[in-house]
Amino acid sequence: MSKLTLKDIAKHFKVSVSTVSKAINDSYEISEKLKGEIREYAKAHHYRPNKVALNLINRNTKTIGVVIPNILNYFFVQVIYGIEKITDEKGYSIITCITNQSLEKETKTLELLSNGSVDGVIISSAAEENELPHHAEHLRELSENQIPLVMFDRVTNLIACDKVIVDDFEAGYKATKFFIQTGCSTIAIVTPIVDSVISRLRIEGYKKALAENNIPFDDKLVEATDSSEDLELTLSLLLNYKKIDGIMALDEITAVKVMSIVKSRGYHVPNDISIIGFTNGELSKYVTPAITMVSQHGRYIGETVAKILIDRIEHKDSNDPFETKTIRTSLVVRDSTLKLE
């Protein structure tokens, strides 16, 4: 059986679609007799309003688009958890779009979300630093269509919008300083996100901590990796290059893999090599030894971006300036690093 439409009801009563719509919405413009007959007929025939059509008319979908580059990264899982907590409280739904680090997929996703299917968009862009100037045009289309945008974690100053960022410079500095305080002096970095702003900032923080302790920076100790096979080779080159006593991995999965490879080669963690990772997800807690992690407070970031966006949606006429909120990180010390004296 096909779904009953306003047009079907209008045909039955030989009135306009507009009249039927007003009757169903209890408008004073329609006589009580006709209104009652139309509403009774609609109920008897299980009429349900077309929410998509109503949303397009009212320009209010009560839906938010969330665009993330990687669902396997526990940080993004936590962010979504935080977003969903706030949206549920405020009566909104979310559409989660995963780009798998593909800029092409992100572009298509933004085009889809720009058509009025959502009230606002939260995004952590997959674009690398050199791709942002061109990609910014796709992000601007949202504001041109009067769809509020909030960026988090992977952001760009080329877009005028609200942003929530992690203090990645401080995170790299804090982790490196802890290595040095526990006796490490040859500290390597393994990054699967080498071309991102956040990777660059963490490495800059690392350099600052080295400089403060008169440890020369060696670019051969900073290695990029993008697969398990590549990581095996990367660690072989690093371990053969120098006697390394600390490794900072710039995401959780890489940290777990680094520890597994290091242990398989006969090194003791942390007596021979200390390891620090980023994100503080479930994996790092339950491997042996449990890994010291930089917590980026993903759930709190999710709650923050959702509150900012919903406020923008519900106060569209406000001329409040855009803001950038910076979230500080915490070092969660576990057994993969030596203890402070």
C-alpha positions in Angstrom: 0.0 0.0 0.0 1.4 3.4 -1.0 1.8 6.1 1.7 -1.1 8.5 1.9 -0.1 12.1 1.0 -1.6 15.5 1.4 -2.4 15.5 -2.3 -4.4 12.2 -1.9 -6.4 13.7 1.0 -7.0 17.0 -1.0 -8.3 14.9 -4.0 -10.7 13.0 -1.7 -12.2 16.2 -0.3 -11.9 18.2 -3.6 -10.0 20.9 -1.8 -6.4 22.3 -2.2 -3.3 20.8 -0.6 -2.9 24.0 1.3 -6.4 23.6 2.9 -5.6 20.0 3.9 -2.3 21.1 5.4 -4.0 23.9 7.4 -6.7 21.5 8.6 -4.2 18.9 9.9 -2.2 21.6 11.6 -5.4 22.9 13.3 -5.5 26.3 11.6 -8.2 28.7 12.6 -8.6 29.5 8.9 -10.5 26.2 8.2 -14.0 25.6 9.4 -14.4 23.3 12.4 -16.6 20.9 10.4 -14.2 20.5 7.4 -11.2 20.4 9.8 -12.7 17.6 11.8 -13.6 15.6 8.7 -10.1 15.9 7.2 -8.3 15.1 10.5 -10.6 12.1 11.0 -9.9 10.8 7.5 -6.1 11.3 7.9 -6.1 9.4 11.2 -8.2 6.5 9.8 -5.9 6.1 6.8 -2.7 6.4 8.9 -1.5 9.6 7.4 2.1 10.5 8.5 3.6 13.9 7.7 6.6 14.0 5.4 9.3 15.2 7.8 11.8 15.9 5.1 9.4 18.2 3.3 8.5 19.9 6.6 12.1 20.4 7.4 12.8 22.0 4.1 9.8 24.3 4.6 10.7 25.2 8.2 14.5 25.1 7.6 14.8 23.2 10.8 15.8 19.6 10.8 16.9 19.2 14.4 19.8 17.2 12.9 23.6 17.9 13.0 26.2 16.5 10.6 29.4 15.2 12.2 32.3 14.7 9.8 35.4 12.8 11.1 38.4 11.4 9.3 38.8 8.1 11.2 36.5 6.0 13.3 39.3 3.6 14.4 40.9 6.4 16.3 39.6 6.3 19.9 39.8 10.1 20.2 37.1 10.5 17.6 35.0 7.8 19.2 35.1 9.8 22.4 34.3 13.1 20.6 31.2 11.5 19.1 30.2 10.2 22.5 30.4 13.7 23.9 28.5 15.2 20.9 25.7 12.6 21.2 25.3 13.3 25.0 24.6 17.0 24.4 22.5 16.5 21.2 20.3 14.0 23.0 19.7 16.4 25.8 18.8 19.2 23.4 16.5 17.1 21.2 18.8 16.9 18.2 19.9 13.9 16.1 23.3 13.4 14.5 24.4 12.1 11.1 28.0 10.7 11.4 30.1 10.8 8.2 33.4 9.0 8.2 35.8 10.1 5.4 38.6 7.6 6.0 41.2 10.3 5.5 39.9 10.9 2.0 39.7 14.5 0.9 37.5 13.5 -2.1 35.1 11.8 0.2 35.0 14.7 2.6 34.2 17.1 -0.3 31.3 15.0 -1.4 30.1 14.7 2.2 30.1 18.5 2.5 28.2 18.9 -0.7 25.6 16.5 0.6 25.3 18.3 3.9 25.1 21.7 2.2 21.7 20.9 0.7 19.7 21.7 3.8 19.5 18.2 5.3 21.2 19.4 8.6 21.0 22.5 10.7 24.7 22.6 11.4 28.0 20.8 10.8 30.8 19.7 13.2 34.0 18.7 11.4 37.6 17.5 11.9 39.0 17.9 8.4 41.0 15.2 6.6 42.8 17.9 4.6 46.6 18.1 5.0 48.2 21.5 5.5 49.0 22.0 1.8 45.5 21.0 0.8 43.6 23.4 3.1 43.7 26.6 0.9 41.8 24.9 -1.9 39.6 22.8 0.3 38.5 25.8 2.3 36.1 26.8 -0.5 34.1 23.7 0.2 33.8 24.5 3.8 32.8 28.1 3.0 29.8 26.8 1.0 28.2 25.8 4.3 28.2 29.3 5.7 27.0 30.6 2.3 24.0 28.3 2.7 23.5 29.6 6.2 24.6 26.4 7.9 26.6 27.0 11.0 30.0 25.2 11.2 32.2 24.3 14.1 35.7 22.8 13.5 37.6 20.8 16.0 41.1 19.2 16.4 42.1 19.5 12.7 41.2 23.1 11.9 42.3 26.0 9.7 42.4 29.7 10.1 41.3 30.1 6.5 37.7 29.6 7.6 35.8 32.1 9.8 33.9 29.8 12.2 33.9 28.6 15.8 36.7 26.2 16.6 37.8 23.9 19.4 41.4 22.8 19.4 43.7 20.7 21.5 46.9 22.4 22.7 49.1 20.0 20.6 52.2 22.1 21.1 51.9 21.8 24.8 51.2 18.1 24.5 54.4 17.4 22.5 56.3 19.5 24.9 54.9 17.9 28.1 55.5 14.3 26.8 59.1 15.1 25.8 59.8 16.8 29.1 58.5 13.8 31.0 60.8 11.5 28.9 63.8 13.7 29.8 62.8 13.9 33.5 62.8 10.1 33.7 66.3 9.9 32.2 65.7 9.5 28.5 68.0 11.5 26.2 67.5 9.9 22.7 63.8 10.3 22.0 62.3 9.3 18.6 58.9 10.3 17.2 56.8 8.0 15.1 53.9 9.8 13.4 51.1 8.4 11.1 49.8 11.9 10.5 53.0 13.7 9.4 51.4 16.2 7.0 48.8 17.4 9.5 48.9 20.6 11.6 48.6 18.7 14.8 51.6 16.5 14.0 53.7 19.7 13.3 52.6 21.3 16.5 53.5 18.2 18.6 56.9 18.0 17.0 57.5 21.8 17.6 56.7 21.1 21.3 59.1 18.2 21.3 61.8 20.5 19.8 61.3 23.1 22.5 61.7 20.5 25.3 64.9 19.2 23.7 66.3 22.7 23.4 65.5 23.6 27.0 67.6 20.6 28.1 70.5 21.2 25.6 69.6 18.1 23.6 70.2 18.7 19.9 67.3 18.0 17.5 68.0 15.2 15.0 65.5 15.0 12.2 66.4 11.4 11.6 64.6 10.6 14.9 61.3 11.8 13.5 59.8 9.2 11.2 56.5 9.0 9.3 54.6 5.7 8.9 51.3 4.7 7.3 51.0 0.9 7.6 52.1 -2.0 9.8 54.8 -3.1 7.2 56.1 0.5 7.0 56.2 0.7 10.8 58.3 -2.5 11.0 60.8 -0.9 8.6 60.7 2.4 10.3 61.5 1.0 13.7 64.3 -1.2 12.2 65.9 1.9 10.8 65.5 3.9 14.1 66.8 1.1 16.3 69.8 0.5 14.1 70.6 4.3 13.8 71.0 5.1 17.5 70.5 3.7 20.9 67.0 5.0 21.5 65.6 5.2 25.0 62.3 6.8 24.3 59.6 6.7 21.6 56.7 9.0 21.2 53.9 7.6 19.0 51.4 10.2 17.8 48.3 8.0 18.1 47.2 5.1 20.2 47.2 2.3 17.7 50.7 3.2 16.6 51.8 3.3 20.2 50.5 -0.2 20.8 52.1 -1.5 17.6 55.4 0.2 18.4 55.5 -1.5 21.8 54.7 -4.9 20.3 57.5 -4.6 17.7 60.0 -3.2 20.3 59.3 -6.1 22.7 59.5 -8.7 19.9 63.1 -7.5 19.2 64.1 -8.2 22.8 63.9 -4.7 24.3 62.4 -4.3 27.7 59.7 -1.6 28.1 60.4 0.7 29.9 63.9 -0.3 31.2 65.4 -0.2 27.7 62.9 2.0 25.8 60.1 4.1 27.3 56.9 4.7 25.2 54.3 7.4 25.3 51.3 7.5 23.0 48.4 9.9 22.3 44.6 9.6 22.9 44.3 7.4 26.1 41.8 4.9 24.8 40.9 1.4 25.9 43.8 -0.3 24.1 46.5 1.5 26.0 45.1 0.5 29.3 45.0 -3.3 28.8 48.2 -4.1 26.9 51.2 -5.2 29.0 52.8 -3.0 30.1 50.0 -0.4 30.1 51.0 2.6 28.0 51.6 6.1 29.3 49.3 8.3 27.2 48.5 12.0 26.5 44.8 12.4 27.1 43.1 14.9 24.7 39.8 14.8 26.6 37.8 13.8 23.5 34.5 13.5 25.3 34.8 17.0 26.7 35.7 18.3 23.3 32.6 16.6 21.8 30.4 18.2 24.5 32.0 21.6 23.9 31.6 21.6 20.1 28.0 20.4 20.4 27.0 23.2 22.8 28.7 25.8 20.7 27.0 24.6 17.5 23.5 24.3 19.0 23.8 27.8 20.4 24.7 29.1 16.9 21.7 27.2 15.4 19.2 28.5 17.9 20.5 32.1 17.8 21.1 32.5 14.1 20.5 36.2 14.2 23.2 36.7 16.8 26.3 38.7 15.7 28.5 37.3 18.4 32.1 36.9 17.2 33.5 33.4 16.4 35.6 32.0 19.2 38.5 29.4 19.4 38.6 27.3 22.5 41.8 25.6 23.4 41.7 22.4 25.5 44.8 21.5 27.5 46.0 17.9 27.6 46.9 15.6 30.5 49.6 13.0 30.8 48.3 9.7 32.1 51.4 7.9 33.5 51.4 4.1 33.4 54.0 1.4 33.2 55.5 2.0 29.7 57.7 4.8 31.1 60.2 5.0 33.9 59.1 6.5 37.2 60.0 10.0 38.3 62.5 10.1 41.1 
